């Protein structure tokens, strides 16, 4: 049977691993958000309004999906 100190150490290890994952997920979301803004600006420079809206809607759906996955 593990001691309280051993269990506490395992919890600390788990928390560190979780914190590391959260940092990586936030970095991925930040990168996606930046890519989204860049792509929206690029699309705004050309194409029809409907084309731009369709691409924007797809990007927003991807962002929502990603955020829903990690929420």
N, C-alpha and C positions, 0 to 999 in steps of 0.2 A: 504494500500500500504506500503510495507516495506521501511524503510529508507535506505539510502546509508550505514550507519554503520551496519545495520542488514544484508544487502546483502554482505557486506565485511566480516562479521563474518561467514556467510554461506560459502563463498568462502574459507576462511581460514580453516574451518572444512572439506570441500571437499578436499582441498590440503593435509591436514594431513592424511585423510583416504587414499588418493591415494598414498602418500609416504609410508604409512604402508603396503599397498598391494604390492607395488613395492619391498620393502625389503623382504617380504615373497616370492614373485615370484623369486627374485634373489637367495634367500637361496635354494629354490627348484631346480633351475637350477644348482647351485653349487653342490648340493647333487647328482643330476643326473649325472653331469659331473664326479664327483668322482667315483660314482658307475660304470659309463661307463669305466673309466680307470681301475678300479679294475677288472671288468668283462673281459675286453680285455686281461689283464695280465693273469687272470685265464685260459681263453680259449686258450691263446697262449701256455700254458704249456701242452696242450693235444689236441687231435683231429687232423683231417686233415686240410690242408691249406684251402680247400673249406669250411669245417665246421666253421673254425675260421672266414673266410671272411663273411659267411652267417650271423653269429651272430653279427659281427661288423657292417654289413650293416643294420641289424634290429635296433641296438642301435642308429646308426647315424640317421635313419629315425625317431625314437622316439624323439631324440633331436631336429631335424629339425621341427617336428610337434609341439613340445612344444614351441620352439622359435617363430615359425610362429603364434602360438595362442596368444602370448603376445606381439608381435611386433607391 
